[in-house]
């Protein structure tokens, strides 16, 4: 028996109704619990008693709210070890401690936390059929501890799907103010730079030649008759400069 089922059975047997629970254990051992269904908040057992009559026993517990499950799933998804244990088909050892941080308990700790109902005429609660349902439920917890979570409102498939989504979900974008466009400093933009030295032909006292520009050109390699084109152009510049 796992610690989960021990905790659950221990809570029930603290009622000290020895005869009732002995009858319940006998029903389980004899295979008289014909079916056991775990759904959100309710476990339903069909038990055949010694007279051959079938009775329906229900054990109810409060399911966690949607807000509770969102907090639980975020906490589980945030720890890789928790997720690994759950994917392996087991519950984390300290799951009850995690739940206690939210004011929750994994299993009911007192009879006042569960509701008991049976179709039999016995006035005692729990009756032998309810006791058998609880023992069968404890065995189910040993076989599949996810049944505890299903009882609290989250089945295995839904829980693992939600955890996988939380693990791969991108972190929410952090809103930031748009940064202003950085422009080069404008100080001195309209200030003239250092004064350039004038060309040699503009320096005071120097001779200004109208054909000086031709000396800055690469040789053209052209001729007009027996004269180089550069010489012809120089003569033209001199004539234009003299107003001829």
Secondary structure, DSSP 8 states (H G I E B T S, - for coil): --HHHHHHHHHHHTT--HHHHHHHHHHHHTT-EEEEEEETTEEEEEEE-TTS-EEEEEEEE----HHHHHHHHHHHHT-HHHHHHHHTT---TTHHHHHHTTT--SS--SGGGEEEEESSS--SSS-HHHHHHHHHHHHHHHH-THHHHHHTT--HHHHHHHHHHHHHS-----------------TTTTS--------GGGSTTS---TTGGGGGS-----EETTEEHHHHHHHHHHHHHTT-
